[in-house]
Amino acid sequence: MKQLKENSNKFFIRLLLMIVAFVAVDQAAGMFLYYFFTHQVSGEYAVANHVVYNLNEDVLVLGSSRASHHYNSSIIKDGLHLSCFNGGRDGEGLLYSTAIFELALQHHVPKVVVLDVTSDVLSEKEDEKNRLSILLPYLKQSDVIGNMIEKKDRLELLKSHLQTYRYNGQVVSIFQHYFLSSGNTVMGFNPLDNKMDVSRVSTHTSLKPYSDSISADNVNALDLFINECKRQKIQLFVFVSPRYNDDTQQNSYLKLKSTCNSNKVVFHDFTNDVYFKNPEYYSDRAHLNGRGADLYTDTIVAFMKKRLSPAANVQYFSKNQEPLREN
Amino acid sequence: MIFNSFTFLLFFPVVTALYFLVPHKFRWLLLLIASCYFYMFFKAIYILILFFTIIIDYTAGIYLEKVSDPKKKKLLLILSLTANIGVLAVFKYFNFFNANLSGLLYWMGYTNPIPFLQILLPIGLSFHTFQAMSYTIEVYRGHQKAERHFGIYALYVMFYPQLVAGPIERPQNLLPQFKTEHHFNALDVSEGLKRMLIGFFKKVVVADRLSIYVKTVFNNYPEHGSATIVLASLFFAVQIYCDFSGYSDIAIGSARVIGFKLMENFKRPYFAKSINEFWSRWHISLSTWFKDYVYIPLGGNRVSKGRLYLNLFAVFMISGLWHGANWTFIVWGALHGFYLICGMATQKWRTATASKLGLGSGVFANFLNISFTIFLVTISWIFFRAVSLEQAWGLLKGVFIYKPGFFIGEPSYFLYDLMAIAALFFYEIKQEYGHHSLRFLHNENWGIRMASYLGLVFIILLFGVFDGGQFIYFQF
């Protein structure tokens, strides 16, 4: 019995020491990883870090991979005479865009924001919430991030007390993008090189018209996004960029249009624009290639020029002498 | 509740602490309540199915012991087995057979009037049903006394560590352990925790990481080249092993912490030199279940060669069906039966040829045998993973009819996959060949041991996939 008690005491002392060591190593590793994380020179997080920590551009583009691949920041800069940064990110939806926009607003207010969306942007999609873990490294920047992450799982915030957990699945990528500059983004714009193989593109859609259910979280995120723009006097453009085959017969699309209209937000859908039906402009069914992206950016620059508010236009006026009037 | 959830990380220490605090006479109750809570996390109402089979088998057990007439005993056993198989038939196989009947009737020009059931398959149904069946069979055979304590019998079926994915225990091993008073034992606790840690590593760092690549390729196989499909198939072989053996490790480890010793379920199956050996290393609790309760009653090895082959084939077909109500699982089982029969039929010829070629034994011969076994098993896994025979056939064509192209996906994720497999290989090869150098978790130096635990925890935290979802075997 005495031996058992001694063994137990030894076990609990060692367990306690291990817990202490775990907490210490976790904190140290967290600080170490945070440094490398915030100093990445390329990759998707380098783009996000620019938006979160260093944004000073006039125009900010946000959205999914379609934003990242479709909006050439240089063309927007030259066309509008406003500096531009593209903060789009592969695989991310409205929740991510709203969160990162909130972080950007903490230190800089852009004049114009372009939000690229898909027709199902407000539809319920489970995997969209699952991907919100990528915001964990920004947790201490704002409460908004915590609120967003809680949408994934109530316990996710509890897990995030572990500093190392915040960088789960990113270690190799962090060091790769810290030590090696790879990728070809220009002010966040990431053009795609290839041309779509039309023979492999399915024209079939299995979606039943208007069968999607609306996500309350996504609707709230859109409201928050629009309200922030109103509050900060940012001119917001919401675009559905071209897609080779798309189905806009979704409840999400109707809700998106009605929300933009009721808030007087400029909304334009390029899905059915005949100019972009040429397969030569596409990398795949959902993404324009570099050539298509340049043509598309030219189109939206012309579109935006006609609609820029005087506040956003101030720099444009000074360089072009004559204020623009809406047709 | 799943082991790789944060909820389990809260549930487990609370239940363990309470187990040691509560007096022995109430521990069965604590474990039963904890097991009910664990199971009800999936779909609470389905606990009624469990209670149904528990009541039937508990009652059958008592009467099997009381009744002396062999005919009545047999009838009781049949009633109990029918109730268990009936539950399986309704919840797992009804829609499958009905769909096949529909197909047949359609082919004959008729319409099937029988409606499909709108029900979800209860988690781990095949596991706890088989465990319950082993109890009544053992009582019938007189190898096990009927359990009079209803709560303890219920716990035998519901013991949370192995409730939803095994190991499928035998009453002789598990029932007495509920009656033994387990004192806090530092060695059991540390060995159990180590085993759990290894299980978590296998599940979240290896299986769920590899599943990302496997899912991407298998779900879009017509787009991928042959090398990619071969690699994805090999990755799936590792994924399913780590997913299932990882679960078993966590189950065995969590039971060990409170002093219970569950049977081993895996013994490094990819080091097997033949399919026969593979089945003595893979899902041991199921293989031995089929051996004891199906294969041996059919005559075992003491029958003619033709009958032996037929029995083997039948056992593996049933094993395939046990895994899932889909033709892909039946073909998977049939393939293994076919492999075994071919192996037995060609045994003499293969041994003689190998000797002539100087490949009878030695490292190179072992390497060839292991590689060929992995090849055969991986081919069968394609059927196991495919959602339909059509997809399996498409994947096989992708493997054997060359198509160029190699897909890596996200490079950092691909690197994680390779690192995870390398770490697993290092761990398993040490276990298989018993090298005692470079010991980490079992080092005699406590400092090295502690650093190894911490290292493994941080590897899991940094490289694991935490939203990888359920274990593959839960669906069975």
Interface residues (C-beta under 8 A of the other chain):
Chain A: L4 N7 S8 K10 F11 R14 L17 M18 A21 F22 V25 D26 A29 N130 S133 D153 L155 L158 K159 L162 T164 Y165 Y167 N168 G169 Q170 V171 V172 S173 Q176 R200
Chain B: F6 T7 H183 F184 N185 A186 L187 V189 S190 E223 P411 S412 Y413 L415 Y416 W446 M450 Y453 L454 V457 F458 L461 L462 F463 G464 V465 F466 D467
